[in-house]
Amino acid sequence: MTSIENKIHEYFKDQLSMMHSDDNSDQYIIRLRFNDVSDEEEETACMYLKDFEDKLLHDLTLKGIYEIQKVTFSKYMENVFDA
């Protein structure tokens, strides 16, 4: 997991922050959080994510790492309640 995290960090630099599961866990999970993504007139956050997905799946090369079967994206919404 650390080698995958290092490769992604090397490619995207400070554009995102990452957390990953322990190497001894049953499922390997990497969570990515983007830094400074906002909607602008020329580029929306959705367009930025589609561009990121294209770079991640086509430009980034992970060689020698076996058993990567799929990559999924999910939306995390944090609910805050103010009493």
ZAVEX-473300 format. One record per residue: residue in one letter; x, z, y of N, C-alpha, C, O, CB in turn. Coordinates in nm, 4 decimals. Each point is the difference from the previous one (the first is absolute). Glycine has a CB too. Layout:
N
[pt 'A'; [X; Z; Y]; [X; Z; Y]; [X; Z; Y]; [X; Z; Y]; [X; Z; Y]];
...
//
This chain:
83
[pt 'M'; [0.0817; 0.0000; -0.1194]; [-0.0817; 0.0000; 0.1194]; [0.0860; 0.0000; 0.1257]; [-0.0344; -0.0630; 0.1000]; [-0.1445; 0.1827; -0.2258]];
[pt 'T'; [0.2880; -0.0503; 0.1200]; [0.0870; 0.0072; 0.1166]; [0.0600; -0.1354; 0.0322]; [0.0164; -0.0346; 0.1170]; [0.0338; 0.2716; -0.1716]];
[pt 'S'; [-0.0171; -0.3143; -0.0488]; [0.0572; -0.1321; 0.0251]; [-0.1015; -0.0939; 0.0637]; [0.0360; -0.0819; 0.0846]; [0.1177; 0.1154; -0.2778]];
[pt 'I'; [-0.2799; -0.0227; 0.1536]; [-0.1052; -0.0812; 0.0619]; [-0.0199; 0.0422; 0.1449]; [-0.0118; -0.0843; 0.0890]; [-0.1012; 0.0548; -0.3123]];
[pt 'E'; [0.1094; 0.1606; 0.2467]; [-0.0165; 0.0501; 0.1360]; [0.1155; -0.0441; 0.0896]; [-0.0218; -0.0396; 0.1145]; [-0.1044; 0.2362; -0.2047]];
[pt 'N'; [0.2471; -0.1899; 0.0391]; [0.1162; -0.0427; 0.0789]; [-0.0050; -0.1483; 0.0327]; [0.0348; -0.0401; 0.1111]; [0.0988; 0.2199; -0.2184]];
[pt 'K'; [-0.1763; -0.2613; 0.0122]; [-0.0088; -0.1439; 0.0224]; [-0.1062; -0.0334; 0.1058]; [0.0232; -0.0846; 0.0863]; [0.0511; 0.0459; -0.3239]];
[pt 'I'; [-0.1893; 0.1042; 0.2311]; [-0.1054; -0.0230; 0.0986]; [0.0452; 0.0478; 0.1374]; [-0.0225; -0.0677; 0.1003]; [-0.1529; 0.0913; -0.2792]];
[pt 'H'; [0.2396; 0.0937; 0.1834]; [0.0489; 0.0530; 0.1280]; [0.1087; -0.0898; 0.0592]; [0.0062; -0.0180; 0.1216]; [-0.0606; 0.2508; -0.1992]];
[pt 'E'; [0.1386; -0.2883; -0.0066]; [0.1056; -0.0913; 0.0467]; [-0.0592; -0.1252; 0.0622]; [0.0539; -0.0520; 0.0977]; [0.0983; 0.1387; -0.2756]];
[pt 'Y'; [-0.2618; -0.1353; 0.1229]; [-0.0614; -0.1233; 0.0481]; [-0.0831; 0.0230; 0.1266]; [0.0075; -0.0796; 0.0935]; [-0.0118; -0.0037; -0.3291]];
[pt 'F'; [-0.0753; 0.1918; 0.2398]; [-0.0933; 0.0213; 0.1097]; [0.0496; 0.0986; 0.1053]; [-0.0658; 0.0175; 0.1026]; [-0.1135; -0.0685; -0.2622]];
[pt 'K'; [0.2922; 0.1151; 0.1373]; [0.0635; 0.0935; 0.0950]; [-0.0973; 0.1085; 0.0452]; [-0.0534; 0.0725; -0.0839]; [0.2039; -0.2572; 0.1614]];
[pt 'D'; [-0.1750; 0.1978; 0.0528]; [-0.0822; 0.1077; 0.0545]; [-0.1452; -0.0397; 0.0221]; [-0.0720; 0.0694; 0.0718]; [0.2755; 0.0175; 0.0353]];
[pt 'Q'; [-0.2480; -0.1961; -0.1665]; [-0.1381; -0.0428; 0.0168]; [-0.0973; 0.0880; -0.0771]; [-0.1184; 0.0043; 0.0334]; [0.2004; -0.2358; -0.0003]];
[pt 'L'; [-0.0347; 0.3015; -0.1354]; [-0.0888; 0.0822; -0.0798]; [0.0723; 0.1223; -0.0537]; [0.1229; 0.0050; -0.0059]; [-0.2536; -0.2083; -0.0547]];
[pt 'S'; [0.0503; 0.3026; 0.0213]; [0.0541; 0.1179; -0.0663]; [-0.0576; 0.0037; -0.1415]; [-0.1123; -0.0448; -0.0231]; [0.1359; 0.1730; 0.2443]];
[pt 'M'; [0.0537; -0.0748; -0.3153]; [-0.0383; -0.0060; -0.1404]; [0.0067; 0.1364; -0.0657]; [0.0793; 0.0861; 0.0382]; [0.0025; -0.3197; -0.0470]];
[pt 'M'; [-0.1675; 0.2511; -0.0912]; [0.0058; 0.1127; -0.0917]; [-0.0201; -0.0568; -0.1389]; [-0.0760; -0.0953; -0.0174]; [-0.0113; 0.2622; 0.1907]];
[pt 'H'; [0.1535; -0.1105; -0.2720]; [-0.0193; -0.0488; -0.1356]; [-0.0124; 0.1160; -0.0964]; [0.0412; 0.1123; 0.0291]; [0.0860; -0.3196; 0.0258]];
[pt 'S'; [-0.1853; 0.1778; -0.1711]; [-0.0173; 0.1026; -0.1012]; [0.1339; 0.0314; -0.0659]; [0.0976; -0.0736; 0.0149]; [-0.3347; -0.0022; -0.0542]];
[pt 'D'; [0.2391; 0.1843; -0.0322]; [0.1203; 0.0438; -0.0697]; [0.0336; -0.0979; -0.1127]; [-0.0888; -0.0626; -0.0577]; [0.0368; 0.3035; 0.1146]];
[pt 'D'; [0.1797; -0.2530; -0.0870]; [0.0422; -0.0919; -0.1068]; [-0.0505; 0.0430; -0.1373]; [-0.0061; -0.0825; -0.0912]; [0.2082; 0.0292; 0.2256]];
[pt 'N'; [-0.2381; 0.1788; -0.1511]; [-0.0473; 0.0501; -0.1291]; [-0.1514; -0.0017; -0.0139]; [-0.0516; 0.0422; -0.1034]; [0.2526; 0.0990; 0.0962]];
[pt 'S'; [-0.2729; -0.1879; 0.1065]; [-0.1462; -0.0003; -0.0071]; [-0.0506; -0.1130; -0.0888]; [0.0724; -0.0950; -0.0298]; [-0.0822; 0.1954; 0.2587]];
[pt 'D'; [-0.1165; -0.0879; -0.2705]; [-0.0608; -0.1001; -0.0886]; [-0.0269; -0.1309; 0.0722]; [0.0183; -0.1073; -0.0575]; [-0.1211; 0.2914; -0.0734]];
[pt 'Q'; [0.0598; -0.1764; 0.2559]; [-0.0263; -0.1195; 0.0792]; [0.0944; -0.0020; 0.1190]; [0.0203; 0.1015; 0.0666]; [-0.2627; -0.1046; -0.1390]];
[pt 'Y'; [0.2994; -0.1132; 0.0980]; [0.0894; -0.0153; 0.1149]; [-0.0810; -0.0543; 0.1166]; [-0.0641; -0.1045; -0.0109]; [0.2655; 0.0645; -0.1389]];
[pt 'I'; [-0.1979; 0.1119; 0.2617]; [-0.0786; -0.0377; 0.1174]; [0.0897; 0.0040; 0.1220]; [0.0743; 0.0960; 0.0205]; [-0.2868; -0.0064; -0.1240]];
[pt 'I'; [0.2052; -0.1944; 0.1848]; [0.0690; -0.0027; 0.1283]; [-0.1066; -0.0113; 0.1082]; [-0.0844; -0.0895; -0.0045]; [0.2944; -0.0178; -0.0954]];
[pt 'R'; [-0.2062; 0.1976; 0.1964]; [-0.0939; -0.0040; 0.1117]; [0.0756; -0.0427; 0.1244]; [0.1039; 0.0566; 0.0342]; [-0.2489; 0.1242; -0.1373]];
[pt 'L'; [0.0913; -0.2813; 0.1698]; [0.0619; -0.0526; 0.1211]; [-0.0876; 0.0309; 0.1196]; [-0.1217; -0.0176; -0.0056]; [0.2334; -0.1648; -0.1256]];
[pt 'R'; [-0.0516; 0.2277; 0.2380]; [-0.0722; 0.0241; 0.1256]; [0.0712; -0.0783; 0.1091]; [0.1206; 0.0146; 0.0199]; [-0.1986; 0.2176; -0.0937]];
[pt 'F'; [0.0027; -0.3148; 0.1438]; [0.0580; -0.0857; 0.1029]; [0.0170; 0.0748; 0.1307]; [-0.0850; 0.0806; 0.0379]; [-0.0183; -0.2785; -0.1470]];
[pt 'N'; [0.2115; 0.1716; 0.1767]; [0.0273; 0.0607; 0.1296]; [-0.0390; -0.0977; 0.1107]; [0.0355; -0.1177; -0.0053]; [0.1529; 0.2556; -0.0933]];
[pt 'D'; [-0.2601; -0.0898; 0.1969]; [-0.0337; -0.0757; 0.1208]; [-0.0724; -0.1307; -0.0277]; [0.0414; -0.1053; 0.0487]; [0.1551; 0.2074; 0.0563]];
[pt 'V'; [-0.3040; -0.0965; -0.1826]; [-0.0843; -0.1176; -0.0216]; [-0.1281; 0.0218; 0.0783]; [-0.0705; 0.0986; -0.0215]; [0.1691; -0.1443; -0.2099]];
[pt 'S'; [-0.1287; -0.0457; 0.3217]; [-0.1218; 0.0106; 0.0791]; [-0.0560; -0.1395; 0.0246]; [0.0708; -0.1001; -0.0108]; [0.0122; 0.3126; 0.1202]];
[pt 'D'; [-0.2104; -0.2167; -0.0765]; [-0.0634; -0.1281; 0.0308]; [0.0416; -0.0459; 0.1389]; [-0.0097; 0.0746; 0.0974]; [-0.1860; -0.0180; -0.2460]];
[pt 'E'; [0.2411; -0.1778; 0.1555]; [0.0321; -0.0636; 0.1270]; [-0.0817; -0.1277; 0.0086]; [-0.0672; -0.0375; -0.0961]; [0.3026; 0.1361; 0.1009]];
[pt 'E'; [-0.2304; -0.1647; 0.1079]; [-0.0783; -0.1229; 0.0143]; [0.0502; -0.1100; -0.0922]; [-0.0799; -0.0743; -0.0569]; [0.0334; 0.1362; 0.2932]];
[pt 'E'; [0.1780; -0.0730; -0.2516]; [0.0563; -0.1094; -0.0786]; [0.0058; 0.0308; -0.1487]; [-0.0158; -0.0905; -0.0820]; [0.1478; 0.0270; 0.2802]];
[pt 'E'; [-0.1097; 0.1888; -0.2347]; [0.0133; 0.0350; -0.1406]; [-0.0754; 0.1292; -0.0282]; [0.0227; 0.1014; 0.0660]; [0.2013; -0.2165; -0.0771]];
[pt 'T'; [-0.3139; 0.1113; -0.0872]; [-0.0734; 0.1195; -0.0377]; [0.0736; 0.0714; -0.1129]; [0.0922; -0.0552; -0.0599]; [-0.3102; -0.0514; 0.1305]];
[pt 'A'; [0.1767; 0.2290; -0.0985]; [0.0612; 0.0765; -0.1084]; [-0.0237; -0.0684; -0.1346]; [0.0855; 0.0047; -0.0885]; [-0.1174; 0.2071; 0.2205]];
[pt 'C'; [-0.0830; -0.2747; -0.1469]; [-0.0304; -0.0718; -0.1245]; [0.0954; -0.1170; -0.0207]; [0.0465; -0.0236; -0.1115]; [-0.2870; 0.0903; 0.1332]];
[pt 'M'; [0.2693; -0.1390; 0.0840]; [0.0950; -0.1116; -0.0090]; [0.1397; 0.0515; -0.0338]; [0.0735; -0.0628; -0.0762]; [-0.2101; -0.0686; 0.2426]];
[pt 'Y'; [0.1725; 0.2465; -0.1089]; [0.1299; 0.0604; -0.0278]; [0.0106; 0.0390; -0.1475]; [0.1040; -0.0219; -0.0621]; [-0.0923; 0.1061; 0.2993]];
[pt 'L'; [-0.1184; -0.0267; -0.2937]; [0.0018; 0.0396; -0.1405]; [0.0074; -0.1201; -0.0929]; [0.0681; 0.0053; -0.1025]; [-0.1982; 0.1972; 0.1628]];
[pt 'K'; [0.0608; -0.3112; -0.0258]; [0.0080; -0.1206; -0.0821]; [0.1397; -0.0596; 0.0029]; [0.0496; -0.0488; -0.1016]; [-0.2907; 0.0052; 0.1459]];
[pt 'D'; [0.3044; 0.0476; 0.0722]; [0.1378; -0.0488; 0.0119]; [0.0950; 0.0889; -0.0797]; [0.0919; -0.0497; -0.0651]; [-0.1435; -0.0444; 0.2930]];
[pt 'F'; [0.0295; 0.2261; -0.2229]; [0.0819; 0.0929; -0.0768]; [-0.0150; -0.0245; -0.1499]; [0.0987; -0.0006; -0.0735]; [-0.1212; 0.1694; 0.2573]];
[pt 'E'; [-0.1014; -0.1890; -0.2288]; [-0.0251; -0.0265; -0.1416]; [0.0737; -0.1262; -0.0450]; [0.0598; -0.0028; -0.1076]; [-0.2847; 0.1147; 0.1263]];
[pt 'D'; [0.2201; -0.2155; 0.0641]; [0.0687; -0.1245; -0.0332]; [0.1509; 0.0217; -0.0107]; [0.0636; -0.0510; -0.0922]; [-0.2451; -0.0780; 0.2079]];
[pt 'K'; [0.2386; 0.2043; -0.0220]; [0.1433; 0.0287; -0.0051]; [0.0355; 0.0829; -0.1227]; [0.1007; -0.0256; -0.0660]; [-0.0920; 0.0155; 0.3155]];
[pt 'L'; [-0.0923; 0.1105; -0.2801]; [0.0270; 0.0888; -0.1120]; [-0.0056; -0.0738; -0.1335]; [0.0821; 0.0245; -0.0883]; [-0.1754; 0.1642; 0.2216]];
[pt 'L'; [-0.0032; -0.2786; -0.1475]; [-0.0177; -0.0677; -0.1278]; [0.0856; -0.1251; -0.0160]; [0.0301; -0.0388; -0.1128]; [-0.2587; 0.1276; 0.1117]];
[pt 'H'; [0.2690; -0.1535; 0.1120]; [0.0706; -0.1264; -0.0123]; [0.1444; 0.0029; 0.0494]; [0.0853; -0.0676; -0.0576]; [-0.3039; -0.0394; 0.0821]];
[pt 'D'; [0.2481; 0.1828; 0.0797]; [0.1348; -0.0003; 0.0565]; [0.0903; 0.1074; -0.0590]; [0.1187; -0.0238; -0.0219]; [-0.2165; -0.0658; 0.2293]];
[pt 'L'; [0.0429; 0.2064; -0.2330]; [0.0789; 0.1111; -0.0515]; [0.0292; -0.0207; -0.1475]; [-0.0905; -0.0287; -0.0784]; [-0.0113; 0.1828; 0.2479]];
[pt 'T'; [0.2272; -0.1397; -0.2068]; [0.0398; -0.0211; -0.1389]; [0.0380; 0.1330; -0.0628]; [0.0906; 0.0686; 0.0473]; [-0.0113; -0.3016; 0.0061]];
[pt 'L'; [-0.1485; 0.2684; -0.1593]; [0.0332; 0.1183; -0.0787]; [0.0496; -0.0485; -0.1354]; [-0.0797; -0.0267; -0.0899]; [-0.0934; 0.1721; 0.2103]];
[pt 'K'; [0.3007; -0.1565; -0.1345]; [0.0559; -0.0504; -0.1247]; [0.0462; 0.1157; -0.0861]; [0.0525; 0.0995; 0.0499]; [0.0174; -0.3120; 0.0632]];
[pt 'G'; [-0.0900; 0.1980; -0.2427]; [0.0490; 0.0981; -0.0948]; [-0.0865; 0.1238; -0.0124]; [0.0415; 0.0971; -0.0632]; [0.1810; -0.1807; 0.1133]];
[pt 'I'; [-0.3411; 0.0833; 0.0080]; [-0.0893; 0.1147; -0.0117]; [-0.1164; -0.0425; -0.0881]; [-0.0801; -0.0853; 0.0382]; [0.1470; 0.1781; 0.1908]];
[pt 'Y'; [-0.0757; -0.0336; -0.3455]; [-0.0972; -0.0424; -0.1001]; [-0.1312; 0.0767; 0.0131]; [-0.0070; 0.1056; 0.0629]; [0.1955; -0.1639; -0.2159]];
[pt 'E'; [-0.2919; 0.0015; 0.0914]; [-0.1316; 0.0614; -0.0137]; [-0.0769; 0.0154; 0.1309]; [-0.0872; 0.0864; 0.0085]; [0.1788; 0.0312; -0.2023]];
[pt 'I'; [-0.0627; -0.1975; 0.2955]; [-0.0857; -0.0038; 0.1182]; [-0.1105; -0.1004; -0.0317]; [0.0226; -0.1211; 0.0002]; [0.1689; 0.1817; 0.1633]];
[pt 'Q'; [-0.3113; -0.0087; -0.1906]; [-0.1078; -0.0864; -0.0464]; [-0.0921; -0.0445; 0.1121]; [-0.0468; -0.1138; 0.0001]; [0.0590; 0.2286; -0.2176]];
[pt 'K'; [-0.0387; -0.0270; 0.3124]; [-0.0909; -0.0391; 0.1072]; [0.0251; 0.0851; 0.1234]; [0.0598; 0.1074; -0.0065]; [-0.2314; -0.1797; -0.1621]];
[pt 'V'; [0.1241; 0.0210; 0.2809]; [0.0084; 0.0703; 0.1281]; [-0.1400; 0.0008; 0.0577]; [-0.0646; -0.1044; 0.0082]; [0.3082; 0.0357; 0.0329]];
[pt 'T'; [-0.2911; 0.1859; -0.0010]; [-0.1334; 0.0090; 0.0578]; [0.0075; 0.0649; 0.1376]; [0.0899; 0.0791; 0.0285]; [-0.1918; -0.0646; -0.2585]];
[pt 'F'; [0.0071; -0.0491; 0.3129]; [-0.0107; 0.0565; 0.1335]; [-0.1298; 0.0787; 0.0070]; [-0.1027; -0.0451; -0.0507]; [0.2377; -0.1447; 0.1536]];
[pt 'S'; [-0.1313; 0.3066; -0.0409]; [-0.1210; 0.0787; 0.0185]; [-0.0004; 0.0576; 0.1409]; [0.1048; 0.0238; 0.0600]; [-0.1145; 0.0314; -0.3070]];
[pt 'K'; [-0.1087; -0.0340; 0.2971]; [-0.0156; 0.0518; 0.1357]; [-0.0231; 0.1507; -0.0080]; [-0.0880; 0.0464; -0.0725]; [-0.0068; -0.2682; 0.1552]];
[pt 'Y'; [0.1735; 0.2966; -0.0084]; [-0.0116; 0.1459; 0.0035]; [-0.0617; 0.0395; 0.1322]; [0.0534; -0.0312; 0.1064]; [0.1466; 0.0607; -0.2582]];
[pt 'M'; [-0.3131; 0.0397; 0.1448]; [-0.0660; 0.0451; 0.1219]; [-0.0031; 0.1513; -0.0011]; [-0.0518; 0.0616; -0.0933]; [-0.0888; -0.2718; 0.1068]];
[pt 'E'; [0.1959; 0.2693; 0.0897]; [0.0019; 0.1445; 0.0109]; [-0.1178; 0.0438; 0.0855]; [-0.0133; -0.0419; 0.1150]; [0.2651; 0.0481; -0.1408]];
[pt 'N'; [-0.3368; 0.0777; -0.0307]; [-0.1156; 0.0498; 0.0725]; [0.0340; 0.1332; 0.0641]; [0.0506; 0.0904; -0.0664]; [-0.2064; -0.2098; -0.0907]];
[pt 'V'; [0.1285; 0.1314; 0.2843]; [0.0250; 0.1230; 0.0737]; [-0.1324; 0.0496; 0.0544]; [-0.0722; -0.0738; 0.0669]; [0.3082; 0.0025; -0.0068]];
[pt 'F'; [-0.2676; 0.1968; -0.0890]; [-0.1249; 0.0589; 0.0460]; [0.0294; 0.1030; 0.1057]; [0.0864; 0.0859; -0.0176]; [-0.1940; -0.1263; -0.2043]];
[pt 'D'; [0.0350; 0.0318; 0.3327]; [0.0165; 0.0928; 0.1100]; [-0.1272; 0.0864; 0.0079]; [-0.1077; -0.0478; 0.0354]; [0.2619; -0.1149; 0.0920]];
[pt 'A'; [-0.1381; 0.2887; -0.1609]; [-0.1160; 0.0909; 0.0019]; [-0.0353; 0.0296; 0.1411]; [-0.0946; 0.0745; 0.0256]; [0.1574; 0.0264; -0.2433]];
//
